[in-house]
């Protein structure tokens, strides 16, 4: 028992360390799903997977990374890429809630006549997949429609 408690403490400590590390790493670099780079010469570059540091912006244009110094840019606009995140949150929440209900019921259901019956595991898995997929789709659409372009860098010089 003492060994298990020790293992759990180590796991929690490692998790806290990784969370702190990822939080500090986000201050160094910013990531966006899509980006528009407005150059000082009037050109505009659009692409995916925008990554920004304190000195430069890197964007994926047709599979090739393009690196530009921030001093060469007037403005950068970006989209967060909320669709997949929202979809995963909605789908995961739905599957988790459904699984929680199944476990709370002890794997039993009740028909309209009030008779108790044992739930079929195959049907439970199929229903979880259907509800999870529908919820993912709803969340994806909500994220897609709420993900607007925002100014993430503006050179005022």
C-alpha positions as CSV (number, residue, x, y, z in Angstrom):
1,X,0.0,0.0,0.0
2,X,2.8,2.4,0.9
3,X,4.5,1.6,-2.5
4,X,1.3,2.6,-4.3
5,X,1.0,5.9,-2.4
6,X,4.7,6.6,-3.2
7,X,4.1,5.9,-6.9
8,X,1.0,8.1,-7.0
9,X,3.0,11.0,-5.4
10,X,5.8,10.6,-8.0
11,X,3.2,10.6,-10.8
12,X,1.5,13.7,-9.5
13,X,4.9,15.4,-9.1
14,X,5.9,14.5,-12.6
15,X,2.6,15.8,-13.9
16,X,3.0,19.1,-12.1
17,X,6.5,19.5,-13.5
18,X,5.4,18.8,-17.1
19,X,2.5,21.3,-16.8
20,X,4.9,24.0,-15.4
21,X,7.4,23.2,-18.2
22,X,4.7,23.5,-20.9
23,X,3.4,26.7,-19.5
24,X,6.9,28.3,-19.5
25,X,7.5,27.0,-23.0
26,X,4.4,28.8,-24.3
27,X,5.9,32.1,-23.3
28,X,8.8,31.5,-25.7
29,X,6.8,30.4,-28.7
30,X,3.3,30.8,-29.9
31,X,1.4,28.4,-32.2
32,X,-1.6,29.0,-34.4
33,X,-3.5,26.9,-36.9
34,X,-3.5,29.4,-39.7
35,X,-1.8,32.7,-40.3
36,X,-1.6,35.8,-42.6
37,X,1.7,37.7,-42.7
38,X,1.6,41.3,-44.0
39,X,5.1,42.3,-45.2
40,X,6.4,45.9,-45.2
41,X,6.6,45.8,-49.1
42,X,2.8,45.3,-49.3
43,X,2.8,41.5,-50.0
44,X,0.6,39.1,-48.0
45,X,1.5,35.5,-47.2
46,X,-1.1,33.0,-46.1
47,X,-0.4,29.6,-44.7
48,X,-1.0,27.0,-42.0
49,X,0.8,26.1,-38.8
50,X,2.1,29.6,-37.8
51,X,4.8,29.6,-35.2
52,X,6.1,32.8,-33.7
53,X,9.1,33.6,-31.5
54,X,10.4,36.9,-30.2
55,X,12.4,37.4,-33.4
56,X,10.6,35.5,-36.3
57,X,7.5,34.0,-37.7
58,X,7.5,30.6,-39.4
59,X,4.6,29.5,-41.5
60,X,3.9,26.4,-43.6
61,X,3.1,27.2,-47.2
62,X,2.2,24.2,-49.3
63,X,4.4,21.9,-47.2
64,X,7.4,24.2,-47.0
65,X,8.3,26.3,-44.0
66,X,8.8,30.0,-44.7
67,X,10.7,31.9,-42.0
68,X,10.4,35.7,-41.8
69,X,12.0,38.2,-39.3
70,X,9.4,40.2,-37.4
71,X,11.3,43.4,-38.5
72,X,10.2,42.6,-42.1
73,X,6.5,42.3,-41.1
74,X,3.9,45.0,-40.5
75,X,1.2,42.8,-39.1
76,X,0.4,39.1,-38.4
77,X,-3.2,37.8,-38.2
78,X,-3.9,34.3,-37.0
79,X,-6.7,31.8,-36.2
80,X,-6.4,29.6,-33.1
81,X,-7.7,26.4,-34.8
82,X,-10.6,26.0,-32.3
83,X,-12.6,23.4,-34.4
84,X,-10.6,20.3,-33.4
85,X,-10.3,21.4,-29.8
86,X,-13.9,22.1,-29.4
87,X,-14.8,18.9,-31.2
88,X,-12.6,16.8,-29.0
89,X,-13.9,18.5,-25.8
90,X,-17.5,17.9,-26.8
91,X,-17.0,14.3,-28.0
92,X,-14.9,13.4,-25.0
93,X,-17.4,14.9,-22.6
94,X,-20.3,13.1,-24.2
95,X,-18.5,9.7,-24.1
96,X,-17.3,10.3,-20.6
97,X,-20.8,11.2,-19.4
98,X,-22.4,8.2,-21.1
99,X,-19.8,5.9,-19.7
100,X,-20.3,7.4,-16.3
101,X,-24.1,6.8,-16.5
102,X,-23.5,3.2,-17.6
103,X,-21.1,2.5,-14.7
104,X,-23.4,4.3,-12.2
105,X,-26.3,2.0,-13.3
106,X,-24.2,-1.0,-12.7
107,X,-24.5,-2.1,-16.3
108,X,-28.3,-2.4,-16.1
109,X,-31.1,-0.7,-17.8
110,X,-34.9,-0.5,-17.5
111,X,-37.5,-0.9,-20.2
112,X,-40.7,1.0,-20.5
113,X,-42.6,-1.7,-18.5
114,X,-40.2,-1.1,-15.6
115,X,-38.3,-4.4,-16.0
116,X,-34.6,-4.4,-15.4
117,X,-32.2,-5.9,-17.9
118,X,-28.5,-6.2,-18.4
119,X,-26.9,-3.8,-21.0
120,X,-25.3,-5.4,-24.0
121,X,-21.6,-4.2,-24.1
122,X,-21.6,-4.2,-27.9
123,X,-24.6,-1.9,-27.9
124,X,-23.1,0.4,-25.3
125,X,-19.9,0.7,-27.3
126,X,-21.9,1.4,-30.5
127,X,-24.0,4.0,-28.8
128,X,-21.0,5.7,-27.2
129,X,-19.4,5.9,-30.7
130,X,-22.5,7.4,-32.3
131,X,-23.1,9.9,-29.5
132,X,-19.4,10.8,-29.3
133,X,-19.2,11.3,-33.1
134,X,-22.3,13.5,-33.2
135,X,-21.0,15.6,-30.2
136,X,-17.6,15.9,-31.9
137,X,-19.3,17.2,-35.1
138,X,-21.3,19.7,-33.1
139,X,-18.2,20.9,-31.2
140,X,-16.2,21.0,-34.5
141,X,-18.8,23.3,-36.1
142,X,-19.0,25.5,-33.1
143,X,-15.2,25.9,-33.1
144,X,-15.1,26.5,-36.8
145,X,-17.7,29.3,-36.7
146,X,-16.2,31.0,-33.6
147,X,-12.6,31.0,-34.9
148,X,-12.1,34.5,-36.3
149,X,-8.9,36.2,-37.5
150,X,-7.2,38.1,-34.7
151,X,-4.2,40.4,-34.8
152,X,-1.3,38.7,-32.9
153,X,1.5,41.0,-34.0
154,X,1.6,44.7,-35.0
155,X,4.8,46.5,-35.8
156,X,4.2,50.1,-34.7
157,X,7.7,51.2,-35.9
